[in-house]
């Protein structure tokens, strides 16, 4: 249903005095305009206001060709620079960033514009971002050997209690337990009371013949590269906790154990909070309360999955990936680790062609591997920066469009990345908002706008809805 047209002062708008304050989105037409634009909404048009050009574009809208808001605004570039400045500022002096008020002062922005900045670039609120970077700063210090209480204070936490609460929220364990990570003893992760194991088990067990991961019952196995060599983690999901065992042929240091702990978190979908989405969208959550987005520990793994899966069915995509891992992946016990970018770059295109990769698909995989191995694309570091920059970096690669970029972002932890153009997502949207034709990528982007800033989780619910009633 079209929304009620938002109110603003039309006289000021015509004079151009509201340009730069907001943008007007015409959801049916699929465009966004400056308030001073001479083009007016048609009768029955669904009009939405956007505070940033990034949010308008992420809603699937194109800039108006009459008023050219994209030429008026350089907001995306300026906001990216500011976001990166705040990130660098925290890294240099974390104790100067202990509250949202400190961020407001450093950014010199009113609170609503600060929240716009973090929604667009971090896919979370300013407070959530601050808690995350503080917890990560402390975790790095603990991994380097700092006592937890010192690491928490150095990260800017105001008290031990606040630190422990934030750390558990981000790492699903106490800082003291994090400091005692040990491959021989394994470790345990706290699970929310509403945790659903079926999505994680189903996703990581989707290829029953995969050499790099498997799932059975409520257990998941994954072979992974660490700084000290390959290892296998076994995740046993129980009531209120997941127990993780580590199998390795080599001794693992603190850095490797921290990576495996983070990998288990990501595989279980514990990286992002889901409560706000469930409260706002009960109509889509329905009986799936507790559903999360399972992630892949390696962004390069996610990228290879996405490229391999372009325009083919899941069964064939899984077979291609399986053969590629068997061809180039390092063996660890009875499993193999997904190849690194360096391994695939060294492999080249022809061996992939011989295992049924098309010429273009092999070219895209190897090209991406070469860019990463050559240091031109920091695929594993994308999540630590801006979502806008991450998408731009991905679509700049050969053979990677919006669907592939958004899928990689969704499976690596960005909370507001809808893989528009996905056939299943389009079918689910057509069922949710009945129409004669399935929405194309642009229309899907506009329909998904209402779920921002939780479009990754909304995509999971929509895919799951395809099985409702079957």
Phi, psi and omega per residue, in radians:
X1 nan 2.393 3.093
X2 -1.093 2.514 3.107
X3 -1.436 2.823 3.041
X4 -1.139 2.424 -3.118
X5 -1.111 2.180 3.126
X6 -1.090 2.663 -3.109
X7 -1.693 2.402 2.977
X8 -2.693 2.872 -3.075
X9 -1.315 1.871 -3.050
X10 -1.149 -0.596 -3.135
X11 -1.152 -0.773 3.102
X12 -1.145 -0.641 3.133
X13 -1.094 -0.794 -3.132
X14 -1.084 -0.558 3.129
X15 -1.381 -0.100 3.140
X16 1.471 0.135 -3.063
X17 -1.348 -0.178 3.103
X18 -1.820 -0.084 3.077
X19 -1.085 2.309 -3.075
X20 1.631 -0.237 3.114
X21 -1.500 -0.705 3.123
X22 -2.813 3.016 3.073
X23 -2.137 2.607 3.135
X24 -1.816 2.125 3.130
X25 -1.785 2.238 3.080
X26 -1.817 1.735 -2.898
X27 -1.193 -0.623 3.112
X28 -1.271 -0.738 -3.137
X29 -1.266 -0.444 3.114
X30 1.402 0.478 -3.120
X31 -2.260 2.825 2.991
X32 -2.260 2.586 -3.000
X33 -2.394 2.853 2.946
X34 -1.250 2.642 3.077
X35 -1.014 -0.457 -3.131
X36 -1.468 -0.024 -3.067
X37 -1.016 2.437 -3.141
X38 -1.377 -0.253 3.090
X39 -1.351 2.234 -3.098
X40 -1.881 2.758 -3.135
X41 -1.185 2.454 3.030
X42 -1.346 2.830 -3.128
X43 -1.062 2.338 3.118
X44 1.437 0.058 3.130
X45 -1.165 2.464 3.064
X46 -1.534 1.901 -3.052
X47 -1.841 2.266 3.087
X48 -2.231 2.579 3.058
X49 -1.736 2.459 3.130
X50 -2.171 2.402 -3.121
X51 -1.536 -0.317 3.121
X52 -2.419 2.725 3.105
X53 -1.197 -0.576 3.110
X54 -1.044 -0.787 -3.126
X55 -1.167 -0.608 3.093
X56 -1.156 -0.757 3.119
X57 -1.155 -0.685 3.130
X58 -1.199 -0.289 3.047
X59 -1.505 0.115 3.081
X60 1.502 0.303 -3.083
X61 -1.701 2.626 3.094
X62 -1.856 2.636 3.092
X63 -1.186 2.467 3.103
X64 -1.075 2.383 -3.123
X65 -1.428 -0.144 -3.141
X66 -1.557 -0.955 -3.074
X67 -1.626 -0.221 3.097
X68 0.829 1.154 3.126
X69 -1.084 -0.442 3.133
X70 -1.186 -0.440 3.081
X71 -1.467 -0.530 3.119
X72 -1.227 -0.732 -3.067
X73 -1.635 2.338 2.821
X74 -1.995 0.522 -3.017
X75 -1.045 -0.651 -3.109
X76 -1.088 -0.787 -3.131
X77 -1.161 -0.780 -3.110
X78 -1.146 -0.722 -3.116
X79 -1.216 -0.612 3.079
X80 -1.113 -0.764 3.108
X81 -1.042 -0.752 -3.140
X82 -1.156 -0.762 3.130
X83 -1.057 -0.789 3.140
X84 -1.149 -0.596 3.088
X85 -1.131 -0.712 3.116
X86 -1.143 -0.683 3.117
X87 -1.134 -0.777 3.104
X88 -1.136 -0.685 3.136
X89 -1.089 -0.734 3.102
X90 -1.120 -0.781 -3.103
X91 -1.054 -0.625 -3.116
X92 -1.363 -0.662 -3.073
X93 -2.496 1.279 -3.055
X94 -1.063 -0.518 -3.111
X95 -1.274 -0.151 3.053
X96 -1.559 -0.049 -3.135
X97 -2.186 1.324 -3.075
X98 -1.835 -0.121 -3.106
X99 -2.689 2.891 3.073
X100 -1.071 -0.575 3.093
X101 -1.032 -0.651 3.092
X102 -1.145 -0.667 3.102
X103 -1.143 -0.729 3.122
X104 -1.044 -0.777 -3.132
X105 -1.145 -0.761 -3.115
X106 -1.189 -0.701 -3.117
X107 -1.380 -0.362 -3.080
X108 1.015 0.822 3.140
X109 -2.244 2.616 2.952
X110 -1.185 2.807 -2.996
X111 -1.056 -0.654 -3.107
X112 -1.164 -0.641 3.100
X113 -1.271 -0.568 3.053
X114 -1.103 -0.740 3.129
X115 -1.153 -0.639 3.048
X116 -1.038 -0.742 -3.127
X117 -1.040 -0.817 -3.100
X118 -1.307 -0.529 3.044
X119 -1.106 -0.795 -3.085
X120 -1.231 -0.716 -2.982
X121 -1.749 -0.524 -3.112
X122 -1.941 -0.168 -3.109
X123 1.024 0.617 3.110
X124 -2.790 3.024 3.089
X125 -1.309 2.867 3.105
X126 -1.055 -0.708 -3.140
X127 -1.135 -0.712 3.116
X128 -1.132 -0.728 3.123
X129 -1.091 -0.778 -3.109
X130 -1.093 -0.761 3.109
X131 -1.068 -0.697 -3.108
X132 -1.167 -0.841 -3.100
X133 -1.207 -0.544 3.054
X134 -1.139 -0.810 -3.129
X135 -1.112 -0.706 3.137
X136 -1.173 -0.663 3.096
X137 -1.082 -0.765 3.125
X138 -1.144 -0.710 -3.137
X139 -1.079 -0.718 3.109
X140 -1.101 -0.698 3.135
X141 -1.157 -0.709 3.119
X142 -1.126 -0.727 3.104
X143 -1.058 -0.597 3.133
X144 -1.384 -0.062 3.065
X145 1.928 0.048 3.141
X146 -1.302 2.435 3.046
X147 -1.051 2.473 -3.072
X148 -0.944 -0.719 -3.093
X149 -1.144 -0.593 3.094
X150 -1.289 -0.722 3.131
X151 -1.054 -0.703 3.132
X152 -1.148 -0.764 3.129
X153 -1.143 -0.722 -3.130
X154 -1.181 -0.404 3.113
X155 -1.467 -0.094 3.072
X156 1.736 0.144 3.116
X157 -1.289 2.445 -3.022
X158 -1.356 -0.392 -3.140
X159 -2.732 2.881 3.117
X160 -1.103 -0.687 -3.136
X161 -1.104 -0.815 3.131
X162 -1.074 -0.733 3.128
X163 -1.069 -0.850 -3.095
X164 -1.115 -0.711 3.123
X165 -1.098 -0.767 3.141
X166 -1.177 -0.682 -3.104
X167 -1.176 -0.752 3.108
X168 -1.099 -0.683 3.123
X169 -1.086 -0.604 -3.100
X170 -1.597 -0.573 -3.011
X171 -2.079 -0.014 3.084
X172 1.011 0.465 3.027
X173 -2.791 2.801 3.105
X174 -1.240 2.650 3.105
X175 -0.979 -0.647 3.138
X176 -1.112 -0.699 3.094
X177 -1.179 -0.644 3.106
X178 -1.083 -0.666 3.130
X179 -1.224 -0.291 -3.121
X180 -1.838 0.315 3.129
X181 -0.968 2.301 -3.056
X182 -2.570 2.218 -3.074
X183 -1.085 -0.635 -3.093
X184 -1.223 -0.618 -3.117
X185 -1.596 -0.309 -3.063
X186 1.248 -2.823 3.139
X187 -2.793 2.949 -3.134
X188 -2.207 2.575 3.117
X189 -2.058 2.381 3.044
X190 -1.256 2.381 3.091
X191 -1.975 2.480 3.079
X192 -1.081 2.697 -3.118
X193 -1.074 -0.495 -3.102
X194 -1.640 0.227 -3.020
X195 -1.080 2.318 3.072
X196 -1.900 2.053 -3.116
X197 -1.389 -0.325 -2.939
X198 -1.097 -0.596 -3.132
X199 -1.215 -0.756 3.129
X200 -1.143 -0.801 3.137
X201 -1.103 -0.757 -3.124
X202 -1.138 -0.733 -3.097
X203 -1.197 -0.823 -3.083
X204 -1.362 -0.212 3.088
X205 -1.897 0.326 -3.036
X206 -1.177 -0.424 3.027
X207 -1.993 1.808 -3.040
X208 -1.178 -0.270 3.135
X209 -1.786 0.101 -3.072
X210 -1.058 2.358 3.093
X211 -1.444 -0.192 -3.030
X212 -1.872 -0.277 3.055
X213 -2.708 2.694 3.056
X214 -2.734 2.834 -3.137
X215 -2.502 2.535 3.121
X216 -2.686 2.250 -3.084
X217 1.080 -2.087 3.072
X218 -2.047 0.641 3.099
X219 -2.157 2.506 3.125
X220 -2.279 2.381 3.054
X221 -2.058 2.440 3.113
X222 -2.523 2.256 3.061
X223 -1.582 2.313 -3.013
X224 -2.428 2.641 2.963
X225 -1.427 2.444 2.968
X226 -2.229 3.014 3.111
X227 -1.101 -0.348 -3.097
X228 -1.889 0.133 -3.134
X229 2.131 3.086 -3.077
X230 -1.249 2.672 3.114
X231 -2.639 2.802 3.059
X232 -2.097 2.267 3.003
X233 -1.835 2.423 3.052
X234 -2.004 2.075 -3.102
X235 -1.861 2.016 3.091
X236 -1.822 2.023 -3.062
X237 -1.599 2.111 3.124
X238 -2.169 -2.930 -3.141
X239 -1.336 1.951 3.066
X240 1.409 -0.089 3.127
X241 -2.789 2.687 3.031
X242 -2.058 2.251 -3.138
X243 -1.753 2.239 -3.069
X244 -2.012 2.162 3.052
X245 -1.868 2.588 -3.098
X246 -2.088 2.237 3.052
X247 -2.002 2.201 -3.099
X248 -2.673 2.642 3.104
X249 -1.599 -0.099 -3.088
X250 -2.255 2.840 3.046
X251 -1.297 2.335 -3.120
X252 -1.851 2.309 3.104
X253 -1.498 -3.079 -3.086
X254 -1.045 -0.760 -3.110
X255 -1.069 -0.756 3.140
X256 -1.145 -0.729 3.130
X257 -1.164 -0.652 3.085
X258 -1.092 -0.690 3.099
X259 -1.123 -0.744 -3.137
X260 -1.168 -0.642 3.086
X261 -1.110 -0.778 3.108
X262 -1.127 -0.633 3.124
X263 -1.100 -0.775 3.119
X264 -1.091 -0.744 3.088
X265 -0.976 -0.840 -3.078
X266 -1.167 -0.749 -3.121
X267 -1.084 -0.568 3.124
X268 -1.476 -0.074 3.115
X269 1.313 0.488 -3.063
X270 -1.602 0.080 -3.009
X271 -1.325 -0.434 -3.088
X272 -2.211 2.541 3.106
X273 -1.300 2.471 -3.109
X274 -2.000 -0.058 -2.994
X275 -1.135 -0.718 -3.105
X276 -1.105 -0.730 3.121
X277 -1.109 -0.778 -3.102
X278 -1.126 -0.591 3.111
X279 -1.242 -0.643 -3.067
X280 -1.433 -0.455 -3.003
X281 -2.266 1.038 3.118
X282 -1.090 -0.411 -3.106
X283 -1.189 -0.423 3.126
X284 -1.791 -0.478 3.141
X285 -1.195 -0.848 3.104
X286 0.836 -2.056 -3.069
X287 -1.580 0.134 -3.061
X288 -1.815 0.486 -3.138
X289 -1.031 2.316 -3.102
X290 1.747 -0.133 3.136
X291 -1.127 2.420 -3.139
X292 -2.282 2.991 3.106
X293 -1.703 1.860 3.064
X294 -1.165 2.388 -3.099
X295 -1.943 2.882 3.023
X296 -1.745 2.411 -3.116
X297 -1.104 -0.538 -3.080
X298 -1.945 2.172 3.088
X299 -1.171 -0.538 3.099
X300 -1.178 -0.667 3.037
X301 -1.018 -0.804 3.140
X302 -1.098 -0.708 -3.137
X303 -1.139 -0.774 3.110
X304 -1.097 -0.715 3.084
X305 -1.010 -0.831 -3.067
X306 -1.132 -0.773 3.133
X307 -1.153 -0.776 -3.139
X308 -1.066 -0.615 -3.082
X309 -1.465 -0.018 -3.116
X310 -1.086 2.105 2.978
X311 1.056 0.440 3.002
X312 -2.369 2.868 -3.113
X313 -1.364 2.879 -3.048
X314 -1.077 -0.686 -3.099
X315 -1.063 -0.803 -3.131
X316 -1.235 -0.689 3.112
X317 -1.051 -0.746 3.133
X318 -1.122 -0.657 3.128
X319 -1.161 -0.733 3.106
X320 -1.090 -0.821 -3.126
X321 -1.091 -0.723 3.137
X322 -1.045 -0.790 -3.138
X323 -1.163 -0.627 3.117
X324 -1.147 -0.727 3.124
X325 -1.157 -0.742 3.106
X326 -1.113 -0.540 -3.115
X327 -1.305 -0.740 -2.967
X328 -2.153 -0.144 -3.074
X329 -1.390 2.531 3.127
X330 -1.306 2.405 -3.085
X331 -1.456 2.440 3.031
X332 -2.474 1.916 -3.025
X333 0.962 -2.158 -3.105
X334 -1.738 0.335 -3.134
X335 -2.228 3.021 3.051
X336 -2.304 2.551 3.110
X337 -1.513 2.489 3.045
X338 -0.983 2.363 -3.111
X339 -1.027 2.599 3.029
X340 -1.372 2.933 3.079
X341 -1.058 -0.679 -3.136
X342 -1.113 -0.707 -3.137
X343 -1.145 -0.729 3.139
X344 -1.276 -0.648 3.092
X345 -1.059 -0.698 3.106
X346 -1.202 -0.566 -3.105
X347 -1.129 -0.834 -3.134
X348 1.536 3.109 -3.000
X349 -1.337 -0.762 -2.966
X350 -1.040 -0.731 3.097
X351 -1.049 -0.583 3.071
X352 -1.220 -0.653 3.085
X353 -1.053 -0.627 -3.101
X354 -1.236 -0.330 3.102
X355 -1.859 0.518 2.945
X356 1.436 0.164 2.954
X357 -1.192 2.389 3.033
X358 -1.169 2.837 3.136
X359 -1.029 -0.763 -3.118
X360 -1.195 -0.731 -3.118
X361 -1.154 -0.732 3.084
X362 -1.096 -0.711 3.127
X363 -1.089 -0.738 -3.128
X364 -1.146 -0.757 -3.134
X365 -1.117 -0.836 -3.088
X366 -1.218 -0.647 3.100
X367 -1.071 -0.784 3.106
X368 -1.105 -0.730 3.121
X369 -1.063 -0.719 -3.139
X370 -1.158 -0.689 3.117
X371 -1.115 -0.710 3.141
X372 -1.248 -0.827 -3.129
X373 -1.093 -0.551 3.141
X374 -1.445 0.000 3.109
X375 1.425 0.241 -3.108
X376 -1.588 -0.297 3.112
X377 -2.403 1.988 3.125
X378 -1.539 1.351 -3.025
X379 -1.082 -0.669 -3.093
X380 -1.356 -0.286 -3.137
X381 -1.681 -0.012 -3.071
X382 -1.049 -0.701 -3.066
X383 -1.148 -0.421 -3.125
X384 -1.362 -0.156 -3.095
X385 -2.019 -2.547 -3.062
X386 -1.487 2.429 3.056
X387 -1.136 -0.649 3.109
X388 -1.099 -0.814 3.123
X389 -1.143 -0.643 3.133
X390 -1.102 -0.819 3.134
X391 -1.109 -0.750 3.118
X392 -1.070 -0.723 -3.124
X393 -1.148 -0.645 -3.122
X394 -1.274 -0.823 -3.097
X395 -1.231 -0.237 3.067
X396 -1.314 -0.212 -3.122
X397 -1.457 2.679 -3.113
X398 -1.088 2.215 3.051
X399 1.390 0.134 -3.111
X400 -1.940 2.044 3.088
X401 -1.874 -2.908 -3.080
X402 -1.095 -0.742 -3.119
X403 -1.030 -0.874 -3.105
X404 -1.098 -0.787 -3.125
X405 -1.069 -0.803 -3.104
X406 -1.180 -0.636 3.115
X407 -1.112 -0.777 3.106
X408 -1.065 -0.767 -3.133
X409 -1.110 -0.741 3.135
X410 -1.099 -0.734 -3.068
X411 -1.449 -0.009 3.078
X412 -2.011 0.016 2.971
X413 2.125 -0.090 3.055
X414 -1.245 2.276 -2.963
X415 -1.495 -0.225 -3.013
X416 -2.218 0.764 -3.093
X417 -2.030 1.786 3.115
X418 -1.646 2.126 -3.123
X419 -1.342 1.201 -3.120
X420 -1.076 2.504 -2.994
X421 1.792 -0.185 3.103
X422 -1.289 2.300 -3.072
X423 -1.113 -0.778 3.134
X424 -1.132 -0.690 3.119
X425 -1.116 -0.707 3.115
X426 -1.105 -0.718 3.125
X427 -1.117 -0.746 3.132
X428 -1.127 -0.697 3.098
X429 -1.153 -0.635 3.111
X430 -1.143 -0.625 3.080
X431 -1.238 -0.696 -3.104
X432 -1.238 -0.677 3.124
X433 -2.142 1.426 -2.965
X434 -0.878 2.269 3.051
X435 -2.642 2.841 -3.103
X436 -1.208 -0.590 -3.096
X437 -2.048 2.592 3.060
X438 -1.181 2.481 3.135
X439 -1.185 2.468 3.020
X440 -1.384 -3.065 -3.037
X441 -1.069 -0.733 -3.122
X442 -1.164 -0.773 3.133
X443 -1.159 -0.669 3.084
X444 -1.066 -0.680 3.096
X445 -1.071 -0.683 3.137
X446 -1.234 -0.672 3.122
X447 -1.190 -0.601 -3.134
X448 -1.305 -0.264 -3.096
X449 -0.954 -0.646 -3.069
X450 -1.138 -0.259 3.137
X451 -1.671 -0.036 3.118
X452 -1.109 2.452 0.118
X453 -1.717 0.710 -3.092
X454 -2.231 0.647 -3.018
X455 -1.220 -0.407 3.061
X456 -1.150 -0.846 3.128
X457 -1.161 -0.671 3.090
X458 -1.052 -0.683 3.109
X459 -1.071 -0.722 3.099
X460 -1.069 -0.780 3.118
X461 -1.105 -0.704 -3.136
X462 -1.159 -0.731 3.068
X463 -1.077 -0.747 3.140
X464 -1.129 -0.534 -3.111
X465 -1.147 -0.350 3.130
X466 -1.121 -0.358 3.122
X467 -1.673 -0.084 -3.132
X468 -1.074 2.278 3.066
X469 1.389 0.049 -3.140
X470 -1.652 nan nan
